[in-house]
Amino acid sequence: MEDNKIAVGLDIGTTKIVAMIGRKNEYDKIEVIGIGKAKSLGVKRGVVSNITQTIQSIQQAVDEAESVSGIKIENVVVGIAGQHIRSLHHSDYITRSNADEVIDDVDIENLVNQVHKLVMLPGEEIIHVLPQEFKVDSQADIKEPIGMYGGRLEANFHVVVGQVSSIRNIGRCVKSAGLDLSEITLEPLASASAVLSQEEKEAGVALIDIGGGTTDLAIFKDGIIRHTAVIPFGGNVITDDIKEGCSIIEKQAELLKIKFGSAWPGENKETEIVSIPGLRGREPKEITLKNLSKIIHARVQEIIEHVYVEIKNYGHETAKGKLIAGIVLTGGGSKLNHLRQLVEYITGMDARIGFPNEHLAGDSDEILSSPSYATAVGLLMEGLKKPLKEEEEQKEEVLETIENNPDVTVSNPVEEVISKEKEKPRKKSFFEKFTDGLKDFLDNAE
């Protein structure tokens, strides 16, 4: 079994922690070999609030996934969310020392590194720097500047920022659970790669991932990520409202929401009543489904309006920014009855429920294609992409070496040079540097 063919996504959510092991099959689809999930007790609104409990939950999920698949998990790709995430737009430029040479990766890396020097608020750190479009000299709207001539290279960036302490806490939990962190990714970006099609990203789409503790938003247009936001409300606040409004315990409120809940009060008749057993011999409570859906409706409406404000901030109402493909809803909260109709009613945009089955192998378990697993599938995809990227880069470097040295004669040139290349240290992307920095910090903190 080759090491690089297997990856693990670890979704540390507010309600559940999921570890998903998978590999690519011969049709380039993802085959999930093992999955483990545990109740998440130490996470509030996407942020770790109890280290010990989170470590236990991670271990439980990982153990389950290991026993199902028979594979030992060593490193994982982790998602990060939480109310501390914010995004901003920034444009920056570099003046190239030699305008007679074409723009290459190094120039873009220099430009991205320059953005990383941005001064953040105390305690904040840049998580992702995502280039939008480039400008070479005075020519604007360039998608791919590599290979062009130009003295001044400029770009607009979408910068995602988060709290250092929250990121370190997640790293700490993963490390203490005996795992290595191979990568940290923003959760809405992971969910987006699992449920959105390329056509939707081109046409313009807003992905709304309604989780237990947070609702994540990612907006794409022209195939590029344009806006991200994390709203600190999710399915749990709906459950809390039902608990308070009907004076019942949380477990019953959650069941009511899942079994009978609806986001559209007009659907239920006054006569539909659910009887809930009282605690310790008390009288049972009778709750009308109409009241239940009124409570749910009020809270869901608030969440969607928050999200819609973000969509408008991005510029959906401008001619250039119109999101033609509308909205895709995913995450556990998207399974609420009539949610899609309510979203369409509030925003006036088309909506659909996003299932992460687009990239899964045909014979995958039905449970996996539930919207609840969108983030885990996305993180797994991210983990599987990484080794491929490295191999591609190495092959390109090798072919260049061969072109530049015509006198090199090798029986299998690519293989031989790759083995040499592997000995050479590879240039690290910023994100890897960031993850390595995090690992060093955690090692020193032990």
Backbone torsions as a table, in degrees:
resi	resn	phi	psi	omega
1	MET	NA	123.6	179.9
2	GLU	-78.9	140.6	-173.9
3	ASP	-64.8	-41.3	-171.3
4	ASN	-75.8	-6.4	-176.7
5	LYS	-84.4	-11.7	-175.7
6	ILE	-112.6	137.4	176.7
7	ALA	-137.7	162.8	-178.8
8	VAL	-131.7	127.6	174.2
9	GLY	-102.2	132.9	178.6
10	LEU	-121.1	109.5	-178.8
11	ASP	-99.1	107.0	-179.6
12	ILE	-93.0	94.3	-175.1
13	GLY	-99.6	179.5	-179.7
14	THR	-81.0	-31.7	-179.6
15	THR	-101.1	-34.0	-178.8
16	LYS	-144.5	154.7	174.3
17	ILE	-114.1	126.9	-176.3
18	VAL	-120.6	130.9	172.1
19	ALA	-112.2	125.7	-176.0
20	MET	-126.7	121.5	-180.0
21	ILE	-103.4	134.6	-179.6
22	GLY	-156.3	171.1	176.0
23	ARG	-148.3	168.3	178.4
24	LYS	-87.1	139.2	174.1
25	ASN	-93.2	-175.8	-172.6
26	GLU	-67.8	-15.7	178.9
27	TYR	-95.2	13.5	178.7
28	ASP	67.2	21.6	174.9
29	LYS	-100.6	162.9	-176.6
30	ILE	-92.1	129.2	179.9
31	GLU	-107.9	117.1	-179.8
32	VAL	-86.3	121.0	-175.5
33	ILE	-92.5	-31.3	-178.6
34	GLY	-155.5	147.0	177.4
35	ILE	-141.7	139.8	178.3
36	GLY	-135.6	140.2	175.7
37	LYS	-135.8	150.6	-179.0
38	ALA	-138.7	153.6	176.1
39	LYS	-67.8	134.9	-178.1
40	SER	-94.9	115.2	-175.4
41	LEU	-105.8	-24.6	-172.9
42	GLY	-101.6	18.3	-178.1
43	VAL	-120.1	128.7	176.9
44	LYS	-120.1	126.7	178.2
45	ARG	48.7	42.8	175.4
46	GLY	80.9	-0.7	-178.2
47	VAL	-118.8	138.0	-179.4
48	VAL	-66.0	125.6	179.2
49	SER	-117.7	-13.2	176.3
50	ASN	-141.3	105.4	-173.4
51	ILE	-61.6	-47.9	-174.7
52	THR	-59.7	-47.0	-177.9
53	GLN	-66.6	-37.5	179.9
54	THR	-64.6	-41.8	178.9
55	ILE	-59.9	-45.1	-179.5
56	GLN	-60.7	-45.3	-179.2
57	SER	-63.6	-40.1	179.1
58	ILE	-62.0	-45.9	-178.4
59	GLN	-61.2	-40.8	-178.9
60	GLN	-62.3	-46.1	-179.3
61	ALA	-63.9	-43.0	-177.8
62	VAL	-66.1	-43.4	179.6
63	ASP	-59.0	-43.1	-178.2
64	GLU	-63.8	-44.6	-179.4
65	ALA	-64.4	-36.9	180.0
66	GLU	-66.9	-41.8	-176.6
67	SER	-71.3	-31.4	178.2
68	VAL	-69.5	-40.9	-171.4
69	SER	-95.4	-20.8	-175.9
70	GLY	71.8	20.1	-179.7
71	ILE	-117.0	138.8	178.8
72	LYS	-83.6	127.2	-179.1
73	ILE	-88.1	129.0	178.3
74	GLU	-113.5	-54.6	178.2
75	ASN	-122.6	152.7	-171.9
76	VAL	-133.2	156.1	171.4
77	VAL	-102.2	125.0	-173.6
78	VAL	-111.9	144.9	177.0
79	GLY	-97.2	149.8	177.2
80	ILE	-127.0	136.4	176.8
81	ALA	-144.4	-162.3	178.5
82	GLY	119.1	159.8	-172.7
83	GLN	-71.9	-8.4	-178.4
84	HIS	-83.4	-5.7	-178.5
85	ILE	-79.2	130.5	172.4
86	ARG	-139.8	160.9	179.9
87	SER	-129.3	151.6	179.8
88	LEU	-141.8	163.2	179.0
89	HIS	-107.7	142.3	-175.1
90	HIS	-150.1	139.0	173.2
91	SER	-120.4	145.3	-174.6
92	ASP	-145.8	161.4	178.4
93	TYR	-143.7	160.2	170.0
94	ILE	-128.1	150.4	174.0
95	THR	-103.5	122.2	-174.8
96	ARG	-80.0	140.5	-176.0
97	SER	-69.8	-32.6	-177.9
98	ASN	-127.1	99.2	-175.3
99	ALA	-76.4	-7.6	-179.6
100	ASP	-83.3	-9.5	177.3
101	GLU	-100.5	153.5	-178.8
102	VAL	-77.5	156.1	179.9
103	ILE	-69.2	133.8	177.7
104	ASP	-130.6	-174.2	-178.0
105	ASP	-53.1	-37.7	-175.3
106	VAL	-61.4	-41.6	-179.9
107	ASP	-61.5	-42.6	-178.1
108	ILE	-67.3	-38.6	178.4
109	GLU	-62.6	-41.4	178.5
110	ASN	-60.4	-40.7	-178.9
111	LEU	-65.9	-44.8	179.9
112	VAL	-64.0	-41.0	179.6
113	ASN	-63.0	-31.9	179.1
114	GLN	-65.5	-37.7	178.9
115	VAL	-65.4	-33.3	-179.3
116	HIS	-67.0	-14.6	179.2
117	LYS	-85.6	0.0	178.5
118	LEU	-53.1	140.7	178.7
119	VAL	-83.8	121.0	-179.5
120	MET	-98.4	171.0	172.9
121	LEU	-64.5	155.2	-179.4
122	PRO	-56.6	135.7	177.0
123	GLY	82.7	6.6	178.6
124	GLU	-110.1	154.1	179.7
125	GLU	-140.9	148.2	179.2
126	ILE	-78.5	128.8	-179.6
127	ILE	-96.7	-48.0	179.9
128	HIS	-132.4	142.5	167.3
129	VAL	-119.7	111.7	-174.3
130	LEU	-114.0	111.7	-179.7
131	PRO	-66.5	139.6	178.2
132	GLN	-96.0	-85.1	173.6
133	GLU	-129.0	158.4	-175.6
134	PHE	-106.0	164.3	176.5
135	LYS	-136.0	124.3	178.8
136	VAL	-111.5	122.8	-170.6
137	ASP	50.8	-112.4	-179.1
138	SER	-112.2	10.3	-179.5
139	GLN	-89.8	118.3	-173.6
140	ALA	-97.3	178.2	174.3
141	ASP	55.3	47.9	177.6
142	ILE	-100.2	127.3	-179.0
143	LYS	-79.5	-41.0	-172.7
144	GLU	-134.3	98.0	-173.8
145	PRO	-81.0	-8.6	-175.3
146	ILE	-62.9	132.8	179.0
147	GLY	93.9	-3.4	179.5
148	MET	-96.1	158.5	173.9
149	TYR	-91.0	149.2	175.7
150	GLY	168.1	150.7	-178.3
151	GLY	-93.1	-34.4	-176.3
152	ARG	-118.6	124.6	-179.3
153	LEU	-113.8	122.5	-175.6
154	GLU	-127.4	151.9	177.7
155	ALA	-152.1	152.9	169.8
156	ASN	-95.0	137.8	-178.0
157	PHE	-122.2	148.3	170.4
158	HIS	-105.3	113.8	-174.2
159	VAL	-108.9	126.2	179.0
160	VAL	-104.5	128.0	-173.3
161	VAL	-121.1	143.8	177.7
162	GLY	-143.5	172.2	-178.3
163	GLN	-81.0	130.1	-178.3
164	VAL	-56.7	-45.2	-174.1
165	SER	-62.7	-39.7	-179.2
166	SER	-66.8	-38.0	-180.0
167	ILE	-67.2	-42.7	-179.6
168	ARG	-65.2	-36.8	179.8
169	ASN	-62.6	-41.0	178.8
170	ILE	-64.0	-45.1	178.5
171	GLY	-58.4	-40.8	-178.8
172	ARG	-63.1	-44.4	-179.7
173	CYS	-62.2	-44.2	-177.3
174	VAL	-64.5	-43.0	-178.0
175	LYS	-66.6	-42.9	-178.6
176	SER	-67.9	-21.5	176.9
177	ALA	-82.2	6.2	175.9
178	GLY	83.9	23.7	-177.6
179	LEU	-119.2	161.0	174.1
180	ASP	-103.1	143.1	178.5
181	LEU	-90.4	113.2	179.5
182	SER	-91.0	-23.7	-177.9
183	GLU	-166.9	149.1	173.5
184	ILE	-118.7	132.7	-178.4
185	THR	-131.7	149.4	176.5
186	LEU	-70.3	130.3	-172.8
187	GLU	-59.7	-43.7	178.8
188	PRO	-59.3	-30.1	178.8
189	LEU	-71.3	-36.8	178.4
190	ALA	-65.7	-48.7	-179.6
191	SER	-59.0	-38.3	-177.9
192	ALA	-62.7	-42.2	-178.1
193	SER	-69.2	-22.2	-179.6
194	ALA	-81.7	-33.5	-171.3
195	VAL	-115.1	-12.8	-176.1
196	LEU	-97.3	145.8	175.8
197	SER	-93.8	160.7	-178.9
198	GLN	-61.6	-36.4	179.8
199	GLU	-60.7	-41.9	-179.0
200	GLU	-64.3	-42.2	180.0
201	LYS	-62.6	-35.9	178.9
202	GLU	-68.9	-46.5	-174.4
203	ALA	-69.9	-26.4	-176.5
204	GLY	109.2	116.9	-175.9
205	VAL	-149.3	148.3	174.5
206	ALA	-112.6	123.0	177.3
207	LEU	-96.9	123.7	177.7
208	ILE	-114.1	114.3	-178.2
209	ASP	-105.8	104.1	-176.8
210	ILE	-92.6	103.4	-179.4
211	GLY	-96.9	-166.0	179.6
212	GLY	-74.0	-44.7	-173.9
213	GLY	-105.5	-24.9	-177.4
214	THR	-138.7	159.0	172.4
215	THR	-115.8	119.4	-175.8
216	ASP	-101.7	145.6	-178.7
217	LEU	-128.2	134.2	173.0
218	ALA	-135.1	128.2	-178.8
219	ILE	-114.2	128.9	178.6
220	PHE	-117.0	146.0	172.9
221	LYS	-152.7	139.3	-176.7
222	ASP	54.6	32.6	176.7
223	GLY	76.7	4.7	-176.0
224	ILE	-119.7	143.1	177.3
225	ILE	-69.4	128.6	-175.1
226	ARG	-111.0	-28.6	-173.7
227	HIS	-158.3	140.1	174.1
228	THR	-134.4	149.9	176.7
229	ALA	-156.4	152.1	174.6
230	VAL	-123.6	122.0	-178.4
231	ILE	-103.7	126.3	-169.3
232	PRO	-77.6	39.0	173.9
233	PHE	-132.0	148.7	177.0
234	GLY	-156.0	-157.1	-177.7
235	GLY	-59.0	-29.1	-176.6
236	ASN	-65.3	-34.2	-179.5
237	VAL	-69.2	-28.5	176.9
238	ILE	-66.2	-45.3	178.3
239	THR	-59.6	-43.0	179.7
240	ASP	-60.9	-41.6	-179.8
241	ASP	-62.7	-40.8	-180.0
242	ILE	-65.2	-41.2	-179.1
243	LYS	-59.5	-48.5	-179.4
244	GLU	-68.5	-46.9	-173.5
245	GLY	-66.1	-31.9	-176.4
246	CYS	-107.9	0.8	-178.1
247	SER	51.3	55.8	177.2
248	ILE	-129.6	171.3	-178.9
249	ILE	-82.7	163.0	-171.2
250	GLU	-58.7	-42.1	-177.4
251	LYS	-58.7	-42.6	-179.8
252	GLN	-68.3	-38.9	-178.8
253	ALA	-62.4	-41.8	-179.2
254	GLU	-63.8	-44.0	179.3
255	LEU	-63.3	-43.1	178.7
256	LEU	-58.1	-46.0	-177.4
257	LYS	-60.0	-46.5	-175.5
258	ILE	-69.9	-44.6	-173.1
259	LYS	-79.8	-44.1	-171.5
260	PHE	-118.8	-3.2	-172.9
261	GLY	-68.4	145.7	175.2
262	SER	-147.2	146.2	-177.6
263	ALA	-90.0	2.7	-174.2
264	TRP	-126.6	101.5	-171.5
265	PRO	-62.2	-28.4	-177.0
266	GLY	-62.2	-16.9	-174.6
267	GLU	-72.3	-31.1	-171.8
268	ASN	-97.7	142.1	177.7
269	LYS	-88.2	156.2	-178.9
270	GLU	-58.3	-27.3	-171.2
271	THR	-82.5	-10.7	-178.4
272	GLU	-78.6	117.0	-173.4
273	ILE	-129.5	139.2	173.8
274	VAL	-110.9	136.6	178.1
275	SER	-104.4	129.0	-177.4
276	ILE	-113.9	128.6	-177.3
277	PRO	-60.7	141.0	178.8
278	GLY	-76.8	165.4	-179.9
279	LEU	-80.5	135.7	172.4
280	ARG	45.4	56.3	174.2
281	GLY	79.5	6.1	176.1
282	ARG	-76.4	167.1	-179.5
283	GLU	-62.8	142.9	175.2
284	PRO	-67.2	153.4	179.8
285	LYS	-100.4	142.4	176.1
286	GLU	-110.9	128.1	-176.9
287	ILE	-125.1	130.0	178.3
288	THR	-82.5	142.4	-179.0
289	LEU	-64.7	-25.5	179.2
290	LYS	-65.4	-44.6	178.4
291	ASN	-63.4	-42.0	180.0
292	LEU	-57.5	-46.9	-176.6
293	SER	-72.4	-24.5	175.7
294	LYS	-66.1	-42.5	179.8
295	ILE	-62.7	-47.2	-178.1
296	ILE	-63.7	-44.7	-177.7
297	HIS	-55.9	-46.0	-175.9
298	ALA	-60.3	-43.6	-176.5
299	ARG	-74.6	-41.4	-179.3
300	VAL	-63.3	-39.6	179.5
301	GLN	-59.2	-41.1	-179.3
302	GLU	-63.6	-45.0	-179.4
303	ILE	-60.9	-46.1	-176.6
304	ILE	-66.3	-36.8	179.5
305	GLU	-65.1	-38.6	175.2
306	HIS	-57.7	-46.3	-178.2
307	VAL	-65.1	-41.0	-176.7
308	TYR	-64.6	-33.4	176.1
309	VAL	-61.0	-43.0	178.9
310	GLU	-63.7	-39.5	-179.6
311	ILE	-64.8	-38.9	179.0
312	LYS	-69.6	-37.4	178.0
313	ASN	-59.9	-35.9	179.7
314	TYR	-65.1	-30.9	178.3
315	GLY	114.2	31.1	-179.0
316	HIS	-61.5	-26.9	-174.8
317	GLU	-85.2	-4.4	176.6
318	THR	-84.8	156.6	-177.3
319	ALA	-63.0	-37.2	-175.0
320	LYS	-74.7	-30.2	-172.5
321	GLY	-98.7	6.8	-173.8
322	LYS	-58.5	131.8	-180.0
323	LEU	-91.9	96.5	-172.4
324	ILE	-68.7	-35.4	-177.0
325	ALA	-83.1	-0.5	174.0
326	GLY	73.3	-133.3	-170.5
327	ILE	-122.9	141.0	171.3
328	VAL	-118.7	125.2	-178.8
329	LEU	-101.9	133.9	176.3
330	THR	-145.6	-173.6	-175.0
331	GLY	86.4	163.8	-176.4
332	GLY	-57.1	-34.6	-177.2
333	GLY	-68.2	-16.7	-177.0
334	SER	-77.4	-5.1	-178.4
335	LYS	-85.0	-1.8	179.5
336	LEU	-64.1	133.3	-178.9
337	ASN	-58.2	141.3	175.2
338	HIS	61.2	15.4	179.2
339	LEU	-66.2	-41.4	-176.5
340	ARG	-59.2	-43.6	-179.4
341	GLN	-62.9	-39.8	-178.5
342	LEU	-66.6	-41.4	179.7
343	VAL	-62.0	-44.0	179.8
344	GLU	-63.6	-37.3	-178.4
345	TYR	-66.8	-44.0	-176.0
346	ILE	-72.7	-42.0	-171.7
347	THR	-95.9	-20.6	-175.2
348	GLY	71.1	16.0	179.3
349	MET	-110.7	154.1	175.1
350	ASP	-67.1	147.2	177.7
351	ALA	-138.1	152.8	171.5
352	ARG	-143.0	162.2	175.7
353	ILE	-90.8	132.3	-176.9
354	GLY	-96.8	121.5	176.2
355	PHE	-105.8	138.2	-176.0
356	PRO	-81.2	34.9	-174.7
357	ASN	-93.7	-2.6	-176.1
358	GLU	-61.4	-36.5	-174.6
359	HIS	-104.9	-0.3	-178.6
360	LEU	-85.2	151.4	178.4
361	ALA	-64.2	151.7	-173.7
362	GLY	-57.3	-32.9	-174.9
363	ASP	-93.5	19.3	-178.5
364	SER	-65.6	154.0	177.5
365	ASP	-60.6	140.8	-177.7
366	GLU	-60.8	-35.6	-177.1
367	ILE	-57.3	-35.3	-174.9
368	LEU	-64.5	-29.1	-176.2
369	SER	-87.6	17.3	174.5
370	SER	-76.8	143.7	-179.7
371	PRO	-57.1	-21.5	-179.9
372	SER	-62.1	-24.7	-175.7
373	TYR	-100.0	10.2	-176.1
374	ALA	-57.3	-45.2	-176.7
375	THR	-65.5	-43.3	-178.4
376	ALA	-61.9	-42.6	179.4
377	VAL	-63.7	-41.4	179.5
378	GLY	-62.8	-40.5	179.7
379	LEU	-67.1	-38.0	178.0
380	LEU	-63.6	-42.1	178.2
381	MET	-61.1	-41.3	179.6
382	GLU	-59.9	-42.9	-179.6
383	GLY	-65.8	-34.9	-178.6
384	LEU	-77.0	-24.8	-179.2
385	LYS	-70.2	-33.2	-168.9
386	LYS	-58.6	-55.3	-178.5
387	PRO	-59.0	-35.1	-178.8
388	LEU	-63.1	-43.4	-179.2
389	LYS	-57.6	-45.2	-176.5
390	GLU	-62.8	-43.1	-178.4
391	GLU	-62.7	-44.2	-179.8
392	GLU	-57.9	-48.1	-177.6
393	GLU	-58.0	-44.0	-177.4
394	GLN	-63.7	-41.9	-178.1
395	LYS	-62.9	-41.4	-179.5
396	GLU	-62.6	-45.0	-179.2
397	GLU	-58.7	-41.9	-177.4
398	VAL	-62.7	-47.4	-178.1
399	LEU	-60.4	-37.6	178.1
400	GLU	-62.3	-46.9	-178.5
401	THR	-55.5	-42.4	-177.5
402	ILE	-67.5	-41.3	-179.9
403	GLU	-62.3	-41.1	-175.3
404	ASN	-74.9	-22.8	178.8
405	ASN	-119.1	84.8	-175.3
406	PRO	-63.5	-21.3	-177.0
407	ASP	-80.6	-2.3	178.6
408	VAL	-75.7	123.4	174.2
409	THR	-122.6	122.7	-175.1
410	VAL	-135.0	146.7	179.8
411	SER	-65.7	-50.6	174.7
412	ASN	-126.7	84.2	-167.6
413	PRO	-53.9	-49.0	-172.4
414	VAL	-59.5	-47.9	-175.9
415	GLU	-60.4	-45.7	-173.8
416	GLU	-65.9	-43.4	-177.6
417	VAL	-69.5	-34.3	179.9
418	ILE	-60.7	-41.5	-178.4
419	SER	-64.0	-34.3	176.8
420	LYS	-70.6	-42.6	-178.1
421	GLU	-59.3	-37.6	-176.4
422	LYS	-61.6	-29.4	-180.0
423	GLU	-72.3	-30.0	-179.5
424	LYS	-73.6	142.4	177.9
425	PRO	-67.0	135.0	-178.5
426	ARG	-86.4	145.5	175.2
427	LYS	-64.1	133.8	-176.8
428	LYS	-95.7	144.3	174.3
429	SER	-74.7	161.9	-179.0
430	PHE	-56.2	-38.8	-172.2
431	PHE	-65.0	-37.3	177.8
432	GLU	-66.5	-39.4	178.6
433	LYS	-59.7	-42.4	-178.8
434	PHE	-62.5	-45.6	-179.1
435	THR	-64.4	-40.2	178.6
436	ASP	-63.6	-40.4	178.4
437	GLY	-59.5	-40.8	-179.5
438	LEU	-64.0	-42.7	-179.7
439	LYS	-61.7	-45.1	-179.9
440	ASP	-60.0	-43.4	-178.7
441	PHE	-59.7	-43.7	-177.7
442	LEU	-67.3	-38.1	178.8
443	ASP	-60.9	-42.2	-177.6
444	ASN	-71.7	-25.3	-175.1
445	ALA	-78.6	-17.9	-175.3
446	GLU	-57.4	NA	NA
